[in-house]
């Protein structure tokens, strides 16, 4: 299992778990701390951070919320059951699966190397398209009054409006 953070320029952090490990609040907080340090190194021009994360318990626990606030980040709320509004789900994982299909990996380390190589090989245009598709998906959702196009979930219209505005400002 791994956690990925990326923006319109590419992957910022790939954080892999050892086999058998799971993500809990403490582990996710450690990942966020790594992310903060990594952003400082690879995106020093970045003054604000707006992570978009699923609504899984490690992401929404009080401990994680407090840590995220201490980092000075504003987290985009993620509507439940809305993979079509999650950029890694709709843009990253499918092409990665296609790119790695048919390969056999002798070890977990080989998988990690292949994922890292694939993530860096696709180029910045790939990630830029993913962010633009995210904005497009949010706009569709807003246009449908918060009821997503495929009726997978109900999302509050004003919340999505705020997210699209923040994302649009960020992409400028």
C-alpha positions, -999 to +999 in steps of 0.1 A: +000+000+000+012+035-007+001+071-004+007+096-032+006+134-032+008+152-065+000+185-080-001+200-115+037+196-119+040+160-109+044+137-079+056+154-047+056+123-024+052+086-028+051+070+007+051+032+007+041+010+036+060-022+045+040-053+037+015-060+064+014-024+077-018-004+077-024+034+078-036+047+111-036+083+124-001+082+137+012+067+104-007+093+083+006+121+105+041+109+098+034+109+061+020+145+063+052+155+081+073+140+053+051+158+028+057+191+044+094+186+043+092+173+007+072+203-005+098+226+010+125+208-011+107+202-044+082+232-045+100+259-025+079+285-043+047+270-029+034+292-001+001+275+006-010+239+005-045+226-001-044+188+002-074+169-011-077+136+007-103+109+011-126+109+041-109+077+056-106+077+094-068+083+095-074+114+074-103+128+095-093+118+131-090+147+156-053+140+159-048+143+121-070+174+118-050+191+146-017+182+130-029+194+096-039+227+112-005+230+129+011+226+095-009+256+083-028+237+056-064+241+045-077+206+036-103+203+008-132+183+022-138+152+001-173+141-004-179+104+005-182+078-022-171+102-049-141+086-067-149+106-098-139+137-078-107+122-065-079+129-089-058+099-080-088+076-086-099+090-119-066+101-134-036+084-119-044+048-109-059+037-142-031+048-164-005+035-139-023+001-139-022+001-177+015+011-177+025-017-154+001-044-168+017-077-177+049-071-157+058-096-130+077-083-099+099-106-079+097-085-048+080-056-031+111-035-037+107-042-075+071-030-073+082+002-055+108+009-081+084+003-110+058+026-095+083+054-089+097+050-124+062+051-139+052+082-118+083+101-130+081+090-166+046+103-175+057+140-174+042+172-161+016+175-188-001+143-175-004+158-140-016+192-153-044+174-172-054+156-140-058+189-121-078+204-150-100+174-151-106+178-114-118+213-118-140+202-147-155+175-125-162+199-097-178+224-121-201+196-135-211+188-100-219+224-092-239+228-124-260+198-114-268+214-081-244+193-061-258+161-074-228+145-093-233+136-129-234+099-123-255+103-091-228+086-070-232+111-042-248+143-030-224+171-025-233+205-010-233+230-038-217+259-018-189+236-005-179+226-040-182+262-052-156+272-026-133+243-036-135+252-073-127+288-065-096+278-045-084+254-071-090+279-099-069+305-080-042+279-074-040+269-111-035+305-122 
